[in-house]
Amino acid sequence: MAKKKQPKVSEFVWEGVNQKRASMSGNIEAPSLSQAKAILRQRGVRVTKLKRKPQPLFSGSKPVKPVDISFASRQMATMIGAGIPIAQSLRAIGTGHEKASMEKLMLGLARDVESGSTLSSSLAKHPVHFNRLFTSLTEAGEQSGKLDTMLDRVATYNEKIEAIKSKIKSAMMYPAIVLFIASIVTVLLLLFVIPQFESLFQGFGAELPTLTKTVVEMSRWMQANWYIGLGVLLAAVIGFMFAYKRSEKLQFAMDRLFIRLPIFGVILRKSALARFSRTLAIIFSAGVPLVEGMDTVGAATGNRVYQKAVDDVKKEISTGTSLEKSMTATKLFPNMMLQMVSSGEESGELEVMLDKVADFYEREVDDAVEALSSLIEPLMIVLLGGIIGTMVLAMYMPIFKLASVF
């Protein structure tokens, strides 16, 4: 069974008093209202007012994106390496950023650090923007005295992961757009163009070709029942989305289906392997215990099938089984990758080997996306041309037949 996904985090506005009876207020991120109250209670705050932060319908502030976090991480690494205090670095990044949302985030972190919190604990209060891996690596950097190095590494890691995600999205987006356009064109032809030809055919007094009759019948049905078709389509889409969000089994089944697709599945599998290797390598470099870091590795793969496989690997290595043997038992990792992991375990250079594996699969993803792009374009043109061409042929076949009679 797939691993249970993390609950959605919301932002709450609170007011209260501390142990010295001083009034306090602020914002807090938590999965629910009760958990937000519990967190504040642990911090010694007696809550007098707590509510979910309202979201404006039209917000003038652009949301914080992963690329913003990566750039800020690299800036922090540079400033901290130059000897600038953490809080001052955060304030400089925040006040100099063009996004109001990013400025608010950075200045909030600066206030936390100035109040005595560590950077890692301050980041942990914002799980929407800083995941568990980010906070774990930051904590490791604080403990080892190499915070600037770790922040630079996590920035590089985030950039590579986002690059892979971007390539996958671009590979999927083009065919999706073409199919959508093909569907719209087909519906418009059936609703507005075919009826014009049908009125012309009625005066022929001869039997229409089979293809023409089929297209005309489709046009008639579409004109009479378009609202039914649209309603069924919308109901199917909404029903599927509703079921998908609430069913772990459906999510797992869809992810398994995706990685088995003839062309796209290869890209998705290689992407998951690259993200697995890259995340595991950076966890090793930070000195995070292997068993403790496997949850983060599983989530980073972006696929529930591989996430379940990582869970199985975690159970095996917790009993003393080697990483290579644990991965072999899942039957999801290729032989080349298993050999590299085995070599890394034997030589004590697992981090280096995993980085090489990640580099290899990232190049494979690049090549696969490039090949797919060159293949998809003519296929989509043929598909779109075939749909329109078939309808045009169906409409002109009676005219050709009539012309042959005379």
C-alpha positions as CSV (number, residue, x, y, z in Angstrom):
1,M,0.0,0.0,0.0
2,A,1.3,3.5,-0.8
3,K,2.6,5.7,1.9
4,K,0.1,8.1,3.4
5,K,0.7,11.6,2.0
6,Q,1.4,14.5,4.2
7,P,-1.5,16.7,5.3
8,K,-2.0,20.0,3.6
9,V,-0.6,22.9,5.7
10,S,-2.6,26.1,6.1
11,E,-1.7,29.5,7.6
12,F,-3.4,30.8,10.7
13,V,-3.5,34.2,12.4
14,W,-3.3,34.2,16.2
15,E,-3.3,36.5,19.2
16,G,-2.4,35.6,22.8
17,V,-0.4,36.2,25.9
18,N,2.9,34.6,27.0
19,Q,3.8,33.5,30.5
20,K,4.7,37.1,31.5
21,R,1.2,38.2,30.5
22,A,2.6,40.2,27.5
23,S,0.4,40.4,24.5
24,M,1.6,38.6,21.4
25,S,0.4,38.0,17.8
26,G,1.6,36.5,14.6
27,N,1.0,33.9,11.9
28,I,1.6,30.1,12.1
29,E,1.5,27.3,9.6
30,A,-0.1,24.0,10.7
31,P,-2.3,21.2,9.2
32,S,-5.3,22.1,11.3
33,L,-6.7,24.7,13.7
34,S,-6.3,22.3,16.7
35,Q,-2.7,21.5,15.8
36,A,-1.9,25.2,15.4
37,K,-3.3,25.8,18.9
38,A,-1.2,22.9,20.3
39,I,2.0,24.2,18.7
40,L,1.4,27.7,20.3
41,R,0.6,26.1,23.6
42,Q,4.0,24.2,23.5
43,R,5.7,27.6,22.9
44,G,4.1,29.0,26.1
45,V,1.4,31.0,24.5
46,R,-2.1,31.1,25.8
47,V,-4.2,31.7,22.7
48,T,-7.0,34.2,22.9
49,K,-7.8,34.4,19.2
50,L,-7.0,31.9,16.3
51,K,-8.4,31.8,12.8
52,R,-7.4,30.7,9.4
53,K,-5.8,33.5,7.4
54,P,-8.2,34.6,4.7
55,Q,-7.0,34.3,1.1
56,P,-7.9,37.2,-1.1
57,L,-9.6,36.5,-4.4
58,F,-7.1,38.5,-6.4
59,S,-3.8,38.7,-4.7
60,G,-1.2,41.3,-5.9
61,S,1.6,39.3,-4.4
62,K,3.2,36.6,-6.5
63,P,3.6,33.2,-4.7
64,V,7.0,32.0,-3.5
65,K,8.3,29.4,-6.0
66,P,11.0,26.8,-5.6
67,V,13.4,28.8,-7.8
68,D,13.0,31.7,-5.3
69,I,14.0,29.4,-2.4
70,S,17.0,28.0,-4.3
71,F,18.3,31.5,-5.2
72,A,17.8,32.6,-1.6
73,S,19.7,29.5,-0.3
74,R,22.6,30.4,-2.5
75,Q,22.5,34.0,-1.4
76,M,22.5,32.9,2.2
77,A,25.4,30.5,1.6
78,T,27.5,33.4,0.1
79,M,26.7,35.9,2.8
80,I,27.2,33.4,5.7
81,G,30.5,32.3,4.1
82,A,31.6,35.9,4.1
83,G,31.0,36.2,7.8
84,I,27.6,38.1,7.7
85,P,25.3,37.1,10.6
86,I,22.3,34.8,9.7
87,A,19.6,37.3,10.7
88,Q,21.3,40.1,8.8
89,S,21.6,37.9,5.7
90,L,17.9,37.0,5.8
91,R,16.9,40.6,6.2
92,A,19.1,41.7,3.3
93,I,17.6,39.0,1.0
94,G,14.1,39.8,2.1
95,T,14.3,43.6,1.7
96,G,16.0,43.2,-1.7
97,H,13.5,40.8,-3.2
98,E,10.9,41.9,-5.7
99,K,8.2,39.6,-4.4
100,A,6.3,40.8,-1.4
101,S,5.6,37.2,-0.4
102,M,9.3,36.3,-0.4
103,E,10.1,39.5,1.5
104,K,7.6,38.5,4.2
105,L,9.0,35.0,4.4
106,M,12.6,36.1,4.8
107,L,11.9,38.9,7.3
108,G,9.8,36.4,9.4
109,L,12.7,34.0,9.4
110,A,15.0,36.9,10.4
111,R,12.8,37.8,13.4
112,D,12.7,34.2,14.5
113,V,16.5,33.9,14.4
114,E,16.9,37.3,16.2
115,S,14.6,35.9,19.0
116,G,17.0,33.1,19.6
117,S,15.8,30.3,17.3
118,T,18.2,28.3,15.1
119,L,17.8,28.7,11.4
120,S,16.7,25.1,11.0
121,S,14.0,25.4,13.6
122,S,12.8,28.6,12.0
123,L,12.7,26.9,8.6
124,A,10.7,24.0,10.0
125,K,7.9,26.5,10.8
126,H,7.3,26.9,7.1
127,P,7.0,23.4,5.7
128,V,5.2,24.7,2.6
129,H,8.5,26.3,1.4
130,F,11.2,24.3,3.3
131,N,10.7,20.6,3.2
132,R,12.1,18.0,5.6
133,L,15.3,17.5,3.6
134,F,16.0,21.3,3.6
135,T,15.6,21.6,7.3
136,S,17.6,18.4,8.0
137,L,20.5,19.6,5.9
138,T,20.4,23.0,7.5
139,E,20.5,21.4,10.9
140,A,23.4,19.3,9.9
141,G,25.2,22.4,8.7
142,E,24.6,24.2,11.9
143,Q,26.0,21.2,14.0
144,S,29.0,20.7,11.8
145,G,29.8,24.4,11.5
146,K,29.5,24.2,7.7
147,L,26.1,25.9,7.2
148,D,27.2,27.9,4.1
149,T,28.4,24.6,2.4
150,M,25.1,22.8,3.2
151,L,23.0,25.8,2.0
152,D,24.9,25.8,-1.2
153,R,24.5,22.1,-1.7
154,V,20.7,22.2,-1.0
155,A,20.4,25.1,-3.5
156,T,22.2,23.0,-6.2
157,Y,20.0,20.0,-5.3
158,N,16.8,22.0,-5.6
159,E,17.9,23.4,-8.9
160,K,18.6,20.0,-10.4
161,I,15.3,18.5,-9.1
162,E,13.3,21.5,-10.5
163,A,15.1,21.1,-13.8
164,I,13.9,17.5,-14.0
165,K,10.4,18.5,-13.1
166,S,10.4,21.2,-15.8
167,K,11.5,18.8,-18.4
168,I,8.8,16.3,-17.5
169,K,6.2,19.0,-17.7
170,S,7.4,20.2,-21.0
171,A,7.3,16.7,-22.4
172,M,3.7,16.2,-21.3
173,M,2.4,19.7,-22.1
174,Y,2.8,19.7,-25.9
175,P,0.7,16.6,-26.7
176,A,-1.9,17.6,-24.1
177,I,-2.3,21.0,-25.8
178,V,-2.5,19.5,-29.3
179,L,-5.1,16.9,-28.1
180,F,-7.2,19.7,-26.5
181,I,-7.1,21.7,-29.7
182,A,-8.0,18.7,-31.8
183,S,-11.0,18.1,-29.5
184,I,-12.2,21.7,-29.8
185,V,-11.8,21.7,-33.6
186,T,-13.7,18.4,-33.9
187,V,-16.6,19.7,-31.8
188,L,-16.8,23.0,-33.8
189,L,-16.8,21.1,-37.1
190,L,-19.6,18.8,-35.9
191,L,-21.7,21.6,-34.5
192,F,-21.3,24.3,-37.2
193,V,-19.7,23.0,-40.4
194,I,-21.2,19.6,-40.9
195,P,-24.8,20.8,-40.6
196,Q,-24.2,23.2,-43.6
197,F,-23.2,20.2,-45.7
198,E,-26.1,18.1,-44.5
199,S,-28.6,20.6,-45.8
200,L,-26.8,20.4,-49.2
201,F,-26.9,16.6,-49.2
202,Q,-30.7,16.5,-48.6
203,G,-31.2,17.6,-52.2
204,F,-29.1,14.9,-53.8
205,G,-31.7,12.3,-53.7
206,A,-29.1,9.5,-53.5
207,E,-27.7,7.3,-50.8
208,L,-24.8,8.9,-48.9
209,P,-21.5,7.0,-48.5
210,T,-21.1,5.2,-45.2
211,L,-18.4,7.5,-43.9
212,T,-20.5,10.6,-44.7
213,K,-23.6,9.1,-43.0
214,T,-21.5,8.3,-39.9
215,V,-20.2,11.8,-39.6
216,V,-23.7,13.3,-40.2
217,E,-25.2,11.1,-37.5
218,M,-22.4,12.2,-35.1
219,S,-23.2,15.9,-36.0
220,R,-26.9,15.4,-35.3
221,W,-26.3,13.7,-32.0
222,M,-23.9,16.5,-31.0
223,Q,-26.4,19.2,-31.9
224,A,-29.2,17.5,-30.0
225,N,-27.2,16.3,-27.0
226,W,-24.1,18.6,-26.7
227,Y,-25.2,19.6,-23.2
228,I,-25.4,16.0,-22.1
229,G,-22.0,15.2,-23.5
230,L,-20.5,18.3,-21.8
231,G,-22.3,17.4,-18.5
232,V,-21.0,13.8,-18.6
233,L,-17.5,15.0,-19.4
234,L,-17.5,17.5,-16.5
235,A,-19.0,15.0,-14.1
236,A,-16.4,12.4,-15.1
237,V,-13.5,14.8,-14.7
238,I,-14.7,16.2,-11.3
239,G,-15.6,12.7,-10.1
240,F,-12.2,11.4,-11.0
241,M,-10.4,14.3,-9.3
242,F,-12.5,13.9,-6.2
243,A,-11.8,10.1,-6.1
244,Y,-8.1,10.6,-6.9
245,K,-7.6,13.1,-4.0
246,R,-9.2,10.7,-1.5
247,S,-8.1,7.3,-2.7
248,E,-4.5,6.1,-2.0
249,K,-5.2,3.0,-4.1
250,L,-6.3,5.1,-7.1
251,Q,-3.2,7.3,-6.8
252,F,-0.9,4.3,-6.6
253,A,-2.7,2.7,-9.6
254,M,-2.4,5.8,-11.7
255,D,1.3,6.2,-10.9
256,R,1.9,2.6,-11.8
257,L,0.0,3.1,-15.1
258,F,2.1,6.2,-15.9
259,I,5.5,4.5,-15.5
260,R,4.2,1.6,-17.8
261,L,3.3,3.8,-20.7
262,P,5.2,3.0,-23.9
263,I,7.1,6.4,-24.3
264,F,6.2,8.6,-21.4
265,G,6.8,5.8,-18.9
266,V,10.5,5.6,-19.8
267,I,11.0,9.3,-19.0
268,L,9.0,9.0,-15.7
269,R,11.0,6.0,-14.6
270,K,14.4,7.6,-15.4
271,S,13.2,10.8,-13.7
272,A,12.3,8.9,-10.5
273,L,15.7,7.1,-10.5
274,A,17.5,10.4,-10.9
275,R,15.7,12.1,-8.1
276,F,16.1,9.0,-5.9
277,S,19.9,9.0,-6.5
278,R,20.4,12.7,-6.1
279,T,18.4,12.9,-2.9
280,L,20.1,9.9,-1.3
281,A,23.5,11.3,-2.3
282,I,22.9,14.7,-0.6
283,I,21.5,12.9,2.5
284,F,24.7,10.9,2.8
285,S,26.8,14.0,2.3
286,A,25.0,15.7,5.2
287,G,25.6,12.7,7.5
288,V,21.9,12.1,8.0
289,P,21.3,8.5,9.1
290,L,20.2,6.3,6.2
291,V,17.0,5.0,7.8
292,E,16.0,8.4,9.0
293,G,16.4,10.0,5.6
294,M,14.6,7.3,3.5
295,D,11.2,9.0,4.0
296,T,12.5,12.1,2.3
297,V,14.1,10.0,-0.5
298,G,10.8,8.3,-1.1
299,A,8.8,11.6,-1.3
300,A,11.4,13.1,-3.7
301,T,10.9,10.4,-6.3
302,G,7.6,11.9,-7.3
303,N,6.0,8.5,-7.9
304,R,4.1,6.4,-5.4
305,V,5.3,3.1,-6.8
306,Y,8.9,4.1,-6.2
307,Q,7.9,5.7,-2.9
308,K,6.5,2.3,-1.7
309,A,9.7,0.6,-3.0
310,V,11.8,3.1,-0.8
311,D,9.6,2.2,2.2
312,D,10.4,-1.4,1.6
313,V,14.1,-0.6,1.3
314,K,13.9,1.3,4.6
315,K,12.4,-1.7,6.4
316,E,15.1,-4.0,5.0
317,I,18.1,-1.8,5.9
318,S,16.7,-1.2,9.4
319,T,17.2,-5.0,9.9
320,G,20.8,-4.8,8.8
321,T,20.4,-5.7,5.1
322,S,22.7,-3.8,2.7
323,L,21.3,-1.1,0.6
324,E,22.1,-2.9,-2.7
325,K,20.3,-6.1,-1.6
326,S,17.3,-4.1,-0.3
327,M,17.0,-2.3,-3.6
328,T,17.3,-5.5,-5.6
329,A,14.4,-7.1,-3.7
330,T,12.0,-4.4,-5.0
331,K,12.7,-5.3,-8.7
332,L,12.4,-1.6,-9.7
333,F,16.0,-0.5,-9.9
334,P,18.1,-1.4,-13.0
335,N,21.2,-3.5,-12.8
336,M,23.6,-0.7,-13.6
337,M,22.3,1.3,-10.7
338,L,22.5,-1.7,-8.3
339,Q,26.1,-2.4,-9.4
340,M,27.1,1.3,-8.7
341,V,25.4,1.2,-5.3
342,S,27.2,-2.1,-4.4
343,S,30.5,-0.7,-5.5
344,G,29.9,2.4,-3.5
345,E,29.1,0.4,-0.3
346,E,32.2,-1.7,-0.7
347,S,34.5,1.2,-1.4
348,G,32.9,3.6,1.1
349,E,32.2,6.1,-1.6
350,L,28.4,5.6,-1.9
351,E,27.8,9.3,-2.1
352,V,30.1,9.7,-5.1
353,M,28.5,6.7,-6.9
354,L,25.0,8.0,-6.3
355,D,25.9,11.4,-7.7
356,K,27.3,9.6,-10.8
357,V,24.1,7.6,-11.2
358,A,22.0,10.8,-10.8
359,D,24.1,12.6,-13.5
360,F,23.6,9.6,-15.8
361,Y,19.8,9.4,-15.4
362,E,19.5,13.2,-15.7
363,R,21.3,13.1,-19.0
364,E,19.0,10.2,-20.0
365,V,16.0,12.3,-19.2
366,D,17.3,15.1,-21.3
367,D,17.9,12.9,-24.3
368,A,14.6,11.1,-23.9
369,V,12.7,14.4,-23.7
370,E,14.5,15.8,-26.8
371,A,13.8,12.6,-28.7
372,L,10.2,12.7,-27.6
373,S,9.8,16.3,-28.7
374,S,11.1,15.5,-32.2
375,L,8.8,12.4,-32.4
376,I,5.6,14.0,-30.9
377,E,5.4,16.9,-33.2
378,P,4.9,15.0,-36.5
379,L,2.6,12.5,-34.7
380,M,0.4,15.3,-33.4
381,I,0.3,16.9,-36.8
382,V,-0.7,13.6,-38.3
383,L,-3.4,13.1,-35.6
384,L,-4.8,16.6,-36.1
385,G,-4.6,16.4,-39.8
386,G,-6.2,12.9,-39.8
387,I,-9.3,14.1,-37.8
388,I,-9.9,17.2,-39.9
389,G,-9.0,15.3,-43.1
390,T,-11.5,12.5,-42.4
391,M,-14.3,15.0,-41.8
392,V,-13.5,16.9,-45.0
393,L,-13.3,13.7,-47.0
394,A,-16.6,12.6,-45.6
395,M,-18.3,15.8,-46.6
396,Y,-16.8,15.9,-50.2
397,M,-17.3,12.2,-51.0
398,P,-21.0,12.7,-52.0
399,I,-20.0,15.6,-54.2
400,F,-17.3,13.5,-55.9
401,K,-19.9,10.7,-56.3
402,L,-22.4,13.1,-57.9
403,A,-19.8,14.5,-60.2
404,S,-18.9,11.0,-61.4
405,V,-22.5,10.3,-62.4
406,F,-22.5,13.3,-64.7
